[in-house]
Amino acid sequence: MSQHRASLLPQKQGKLQVGTRPTAIPKGNQALVKVTAAAINPVDWKVLDYGIFVDKFPAVLGTDGAGIIESVGPDVTNFKVGDKVFFQGFYGRVDETTFQEESIVETDIISKIPDNITDDQASTIPVAALAALVGLFQKTAIDFPANGPTANGKGVLILGGSSSVGQFVIQLARIAGFSPIVTTASAQHTESLESLGATHVFDRNADAKTIQSVFATPVSLAFDAISVASTQELAYEVLTTPSPVPGAHLSIVQLAADSIKGKNSDNKVTVHNVYGSSHLFRDLSVPFWQNIGQWIKDGKFVPNRAQVGRVGCYSRSSGSFAQGCERCKACYSSSRVIEMCRILVLILLIMFNGSQWLKTPR
């Protein structure tokens, strides 16, 4: 059986090591992709530090990727060898994660990479975009806008609009026809967020009354793309002052703060802890992947910005992924970087010769 190189996690809370593993053969609607770019997300360093989500070893981490199709299963009709695609990996299926040279993908939840973006840009999209997708449409009674706007002018509040997830929420909200699209960010991001579709950009220290002032009706939907205790409390205050409307909904990307649990003991607000997975929520992800490529090509959906920088050789002892995870962890704990364009550190793989990492502008 063919082998390929991978960044392997030998045991729970172990250190990443470069090794080899068998290359899977695609079955059914699967394809085998040569990975050319992968993105590191906070979940990856959390797996390393806390030993969560992964129980079988050696494991391969990574859930954001892009690459070139090398072979396809017998049921694949809409993709062919040589197509450049981007995709979301899946923890628990070692053949389908992305910190390796070859990855198996399911072709109903991938997209061809449009000519107007690069592989590394494409690799930054899946995890953050799926979080935005699930939080905005899964439990809000708003349909996915596959054939045009579906929100009928409903307003939405997005806290942390300049974060990676936040930027994608803004764009999906614009495509779906939400209005107003109100967000919070530092002042220097106002112009860029308005270009993505935000109708109002408030300073991240704005209070609930100020935010409510631009909504013609009581706010019923908020997406907290930061989800620390203070932002959850602000979102909850906006939704519940003076009283929550029926169907009030708050999507968060971290665990609910204790203060929110206490205030919402009567469940007047639906608090949705978002898990953005292409594999688990196909009712949303399949139409998303069917549309995202055309949206990007048409300029309706743009990836977040990134810079490329040299990490060093693809070390046989630890690999550049370990360094990338440490950088991602540092960015995640820095409010300054979180407030910048993304909470992602990216790795552009140059297999055999070395690797590069991409990170948020500082």
C-alpha positions as CSV (number, residue, x, y, z in Angstrom):
1,M,0.0,0.0,0.0
2,S,1.2,3.5,-0.8
3,Q,2.4,5.7,2.1
4,H,2.5,9.4,2.7
5,R,4.0,11.7,5.2
6,A,1.9,13.2,8.0
7,S,2.2,15.2,11.2
8,L,1.4,12.5,13.8
9,L,0.2,12.8,17.4
10,P,1.4,9.6,19.0
11,Q,-0.6,9.8,22.2
12,K,-2.9,12.0,24.2
13,Q,-1.3,15.4,25.0
14,G,1.8,14.2,23.1
15,K,4.1,16.0,20.8
16,L,3.6,16.1,17.0
17,Q,6.0,14.0,15.1
18,V,6.6,13.6,11.3
19,G,6.0,10.1,10.1
20,T,4.3,8.0,7.5
21,R,1.0,6.3,7.2
22,P,-1.0,4.3,4.6
23,T,-2.7,6.3,1.8
24,A,-6.4,5.4,1.7
25,I,-8.1,4.5,-1.5
26,P,-11.3,6.5,-2.2
27,K,-14.6,4.7,-2.1
28,G,-18.1,5.6,-3.2
29,N,-18.4,9.4,-3.5
30,Q,-15.0,10.0,-2.0
31,A,-11.9,11.5,-3.5
32,L,-8.2,11.5,-2.6
33,V,-6.7,14.9,-2.3
34,K,-3.0,15.9,-2.3
35,V,-3.0,18.6,0.4
36,T,-1.4,21.8,-0.7
37,A,-2.6,24.1,2.1
38,A,-4.0,23.6,5.6
39,A,-5.2,26.0,8.3
40,I,-4.7,25.7,12.0
41,N,-7.7,26.4,14.2
42,P,-7.9,26.8,18.0
43,V,-9.4,23.3,18.3
44,D,-6.1,21.9,17.1
45,W,-3.9,23.3,19.9
46,K,-6.7,22.4,22.3
47,V,-6.4,18.8,21.2
48,L,-2.7,19.0,21.9
49,D,-3.0,20.7,25.3
50,Y,-6.1,19.2,26.8
51,G,-6.3,15.8,25.1
52,I,-9.9,16.3,23.9
53,F,-11.8,15.0,20.9
54,V,-9.2,12.3,19.9
55,D,-9.0,8.9,21.4
56,K,-7.3,6.7,18.8
57,F,-3.6,7.0,18.2
58,P,-1.5,7.8,16.3
59,A,-3.8,10.6,15.2
60,V,-3.6,13.3,12.6
61,L,-5.0,16.7,13.3
62,G,-6.4,19.4,11.1
63,T,-9.8,20.2,9.7
64,D,-9.2,23.0,7.1
65,G,-7.6,22.1,3.8
66,A,-7.1,22.7,0.1
67,G,-5.4,20.6,-2.6
68,I,-5.6,18.7,-5.9
69,I,-7.7,15.6,-6.5
70,E,-5.5,12.6,-7.3
71,S,-8.1,9.9,-7.6
72,V,-11.9,9.5,-7.2
73,G,-14.3,6.8,-6.0
74,P,-16.6,5.0,-8.5
75,D,-19.6,7.1,-7.7
76,V,-18.0,10.5,-8.2
77,T,-19.4,12.3,-11.3
78,N,-18.9,16.1,-10.6
79,F,-15.2,16.1,-9.8
80,K,-12.2,14.7,-11.7
81,V,-8.5,14.1,-11.2
82,G,-6.6,17.4,-11.3
83,D,-9.4,19.6,-9.9
84,K,-8.3,22.0,-7.2
85,V,-10.6,21.9,-4.2
86,F,-11.0,23.0,-0.6
87,F,-12.7,21.1,2.1
88,Q,-13.3,20.5,5.8
89,G,-11.7,17.5,7.5
90,F,-13.3,15.5,10.3
91,Y,-11.8,14.6,13.7
92,G,-12.3,10.9,14.4
93,R,-11.5,9.8,10.8
94,V,-7.8,9.9,10.5
95,D,-7.9,9.6,6.7
96,E,-10.0,12.7,6.5
97,T,-7.9,15.2,8.5
98,T,-5.5,17.7,6.9
99,F,-2.1,17.8,8.6
100,Q,-0.9,15.2,6.1
101,E,0.1,15.0,2.4
102,E,-3.0,13.0,1.3
103,S,-6.6,13.4,2.6
104,I,-9.8,11.6,1.8
105,V,-12.8,13.9,1.2
106,E,-16.5,13.3,0.6
107,T,-17.3,15.1,-2.6
108,D,-20.8,16.3,-1.7
109,I,-19.2,18.6,0.9
110,I,-16.2,20.1,-1.1
111,S,-15.9,22.9,-3.7
112,K,-13.7,23.6,-6.6
113,I,-11.3,26.6,-5.9
114,P,-12.3,29.5,-8.1
115,D,-9.5,31.1,-10.1
116,N,-9.7,34.4,-8.2
117,I,-8.4,32.9,-4.9
118,T,-5.3,30.9,-4.0
119,D,-5.1,27.5,-2.3
120,D,-4.0,29.1,1.0
121,Q,-6.9,31.5,0.9
122,A,-9.3,28.7,0.2
123,S,-7.9,26.7,3.1
124,T,-8.9,29.4,5.6
125,I,-12.6,29.2,4.8
126,P,-14.2,25.9,5.8
127,V,-14.2,25.8,9.7
128,A,-14.9,29.4,10.3
129,A,-17.5,29.6,7.5
130,L,-19.3,26.5,8.7
131,A,-19.5,28.0,12.2
132,A,-21.1,31.1,10.6
133,L,-23.4,29.0,8.6
134,V,-24.7,26.8,11.4
135,G,-25.0,29.7,13.9
136,L,-27.0,31.8,11.4
137,F,-29.3,29.2,9.9
138,Q,-29.5,26.0,11.9
139,K,-31.9,26.9,14.7
140,T,-33.1,30.4,13.7
141,A,-36.0,29.4,11.3
142,I,-34.1,31.3,8.5
143,D,-33.6,29.1,5.4
144,F,-30.2,28.9,3.7
145,P,-30.2,31.4,0.8
146,A,-29.5,28.9,-2.0
147,N,-31.8,30.6,-4.4
148,G,-31.8,34.2,-3.1
149,P,-32.5,36.1,0.1
150,T,-34.5,34.3,2.8
151,A,-34.3,36.6,5.8
152,N,-36.9,39.1,4.6
153,G,-35.2,42.1,6.2
154,K,-34.8,40.6,9.6
155,G,-32.1,42.3,11.7
156,V,-29.0,40.7,13.2
157,L,-26.4,41.7,15.7
158,I,-22.9,40.3,15.2
159,L,-20.4,40.8,18.0
160,G,-16.8,40.6,16.9
161,G,-17.3,41.4,13.2
162,S,-13.6,41.6,12.5
163,S,-12.9,38.1,13.7
164,S,-12.6,35.2,11.2
165,V,-16.1,33.8,12.0
166,G,-17.6,37.3,12.3
167,Q,-16.6,38.3,8.8
168,F,-18.2,35.2,7.4
169,V,-21.4,35.8,9.4
170,I,-21.6,39.3,8.0
171,Q,-21.2,38.0,4.4
172,L,-23.7,35.2,4.8
173,A,-26.2,37.7,6.5
174,R,-25.8,40.0,3.5
175,I,-26.4,37.2,1.0
176,A,-29.5,36.0,3.0
177,G,-31.0,39.5,3.0
178,F,-30.7,40.4,6.7
179,S,-31.2,44.1,7.5
180,P,-29.9,45.8,9.4
181,I,-26.6,44.0,9.8
182,V,-25.1,45.5,13.0
183,T,-21.6,44.6,14.2
184,T,-19.0,45.6,16.7
185,A,-15.3,46.0,16.1
186,S,-12.4,48.5,16.6
187,A,-12.8,51.7,14.6
188,Q,-10.1,50.8,12.0
189,H,-12.2,47.9,10.7
190,T,-15.3,50.0,9.9
191,E,-14.6,50.5,6.2
192,S,-13.7,46.8,5.6
193,L,-16.7,45.5,7.5
194,E,-19.0,47.8,5.7
195,S,-17.6,46.5,2.4
196,L,-18.5,43.0,3.5
197,G,-22.1,44.0,4.2
198,A,-22.4,45.5,7.7
199,T,-24.8,48.4,7.7
200,H,-23.7,49.7,11.1
201,V,-20.3,49.2,12.8
202,F,-20.1,50.2,16.5
203,D,-17.1,50.3,18.7
204,R,-16.6,47.1,20.6
205,N,-17.2,49.0,23.8
206,A,-20.6,50.2,22.8
207,D,-23.4,49.5,25.3
208,A,-26.7,47.7,24.7
209,K,-28.8,50.9,24.4
210,T,-26.5,52.3,21.7
211,I,-26.7,49.1,19.7
212,Q,-30.5,48.8,20.0
213,S,-30.9,52.3,18.7
214,V,-30.4,51.3,15.1
215,F,-32.9,48.5,15.1
216,A,-36.5,49.5,14.1
217,T,-37.9,46.5,16.1
218,P,-36.6,44.6,19.2
219,V,-33.5,42.6,18.5
220,S,-34.2,38.9,18.2
221,L,-31.1,37.4,16.7
222,A,-27.5,37.8,17.9
223,F,-24.3,36.0,16.9
224,D,-21.4,36.4,19.3
225,A,-18.3,35.5,17.3
226,I,-16.0,36.2,20.3
227,S,-18.1,34.6,23.1
228,V,-16.1,35.6,26.1
229,A,-18.2,36.4,29.2
230,S,-18.4,40.1,28.5
231,T,-19.6,39.8,24.9
232,Q,-22.1,37.1,25.8
233,E,-23.5,39.4,28.5
234,L,-23.7,42.3,26.1
235,A,-25.5,40.2,23.5
236,Y,-27.9,38.9,26.1
237,E,-28.7,42.4,27.4
238,V,-29.4,43.5,23.8
239,L,-31.8,40.6,23.4
240,T,-33.6,40.9,26.7
241,T,-33.9,44.6,27.4
242,P,-36.6,45.6,28.3
243,S,-37.8,42.0,27.6
244,P,-37.0,39.3,25.1
245,V,-39.2,38.8,22.0
246,P,-40.6,35.4,21.3
247,G,-37.9,33.4,19.4
248,A,-35.0,35.4,20.7
249,H,-31.8,33.6,19.7
250,L,-28.1,33.9,20.7
251,S,-25.4,31.9,18.8
252,I,-22.1,31.5,20.6
253,V,-18.8,29.9,19.6
254,Q,-17.6,29.0,23.0
255,L,-19.3,27.5,26.1
256,A,-22.1,29.6,27.6
257,A,-20.7,31.9,30.4
258,D,-22.0,31.1,33.9
259,S,-23.5,34.5,34.1
260,I,-25.6,33.8,31.1
261,K,-26.7,30.4,32.4
262,G,-27.9,32.1,35.5
263,K,-29.8,34.9,33.8
264,N,-31.3,32.6,31.2
265,S,-32.5,29.9,33.6
266,D,-36.0,30.3,32.2
267,N,-34.7,29.8,28.6
268,K,-36.4,32.9,27.3
269,V,-33.5,33.2,24.9
270,T,-32.3,30.2,22.9
271,V,-28.6,29.9,23.4
272,H,-27.0,27.9,20.6
273,N,-23.5,26.6,21.2
274,V,-22.4,26.4,17.6
275,Y,-20.5,23.4,16.2
276,G,-19.7,24.1,12.6
277,S,-19.4,20.7,10.9
278,S,-19.9,19.9,7.2
279,H,-20.2,16.2,8.0
280,L,-22.8,16.4,10.7
281,F,-25.2,19.0,9.3
282,R,-25.5,18.1,5.7
283,D,-28.9,19.8,5.3
284,L,-26.9,23.1,5.5
285,S,-23.5,22.1,4.4
286,V,-24.4,20.4,1.1
287,P,-26.1,23.5,-0.3
288,F,-23.4,25.7,1.2
289,W,-20.7,23.7,-0.7
290,Q,-22.8,23.8,-3.9
291,N,-22.9,27.6,-3.8
292,I,-19.7,28.8,-2.1
293,G,-17.5,28.5,-5.2
294,Q,-19.8,30.6,-7.3
295,W,-20.2,33.2,-4.6
296,I,-16.5,33.5,-4.3
297,K,-16.1,33.8,-8.1
298,D,-18.8,36.5,-8.2
299,G,-17.2,38.4,-5.4
300,K,-20.2,37.9,-3.1
301,F,-18.1,36.0,-0.5
302,V,-14.4,36.7,0.1
303,P,-11.9,34.9,2.3
304,N,-10.2,36.6,5.2
305,R,-6.8,38.3,4.7
306,A,-3.6,36.4,5.5
307,Q,0.2,37.0,5.4
308,V,2.7,34.3,4.4
309,G,5.8,33.9,6.5
310,R,8.5,31.2,6.7
311,V,8.3,28.8,9.6
312,G,11.3,26.6,8.7
313,C,12.0,23.1,7.6
314,Y,9.4,20.3,7.9
315,S,11.3,18.8,10.8
316,R,11.3,15.1,11.3
317,S,11.2,15.5,15.1
318,S,8.3,17.8,15.6
319,G,7.2,19.4,12.3
320,S,6.1,23.0,11.7
321,F,2.6,22.2,12.7
322,A,3.7,22.2,16.3
323,Q,5.1,25.7,15.9
324,G,1.9,26.8,14.1
325,C,-0.3,25.5,16.9
326,E,1.8,27.5,19.4
327,R,1.3,30.6,17.3
328,C,-2.4,29.9,17.0
329,K,-2.6,29.5,20.8
330,A,-0.8,32.8,21.3
331,C,-3.1,34.6,18.9
332,Y,-6.2,33.0,20.5
333,S,-5.2,34.4,23.9
334,S,-4.4,37.9,22.6
335,S,-7.4,40.2,22.5
336,R,-5.5,42.5,20.1
337,V,-5.1,39.7,17.5
338,I,-8.7,38.4,18.1
339,E,-9.9,41.9,17.3
340,M,-7.9,41.9,14.1
341,C,-9.0,40.0,11.0
342,R,-9.0,36.4,12.2
343,I,-8.4,33.9,15.0
344,L,-6.6,31.6,12.6
345,V,-3.0,30.7,12.0
346,L,-2.5,29.1,8.7
347,I,0.1,26.7,7.3
348,L,0.8,26.5,3.6
349,L,2.5,23.1,3.1
350,I,5.4,22.7,0.8
351,M,5.9,19.0,1.2
352,F,9.4,17.6,1.4
353,N,11.1,21.0,1.1
354,G,9.6,22.8,4.0
355,S,6.5,24.6,5.1
356,Q,5.2,28.1,5.5
357,W,2.7,29.6,7.9
358,L,0.2,32.3,7.4
359,K,-1.1,34.5,10.2
360,T,-3.3,37.4,10.8
361,P,-1.9,40.8,10.1
362,R,-0.9,42.6,13.4
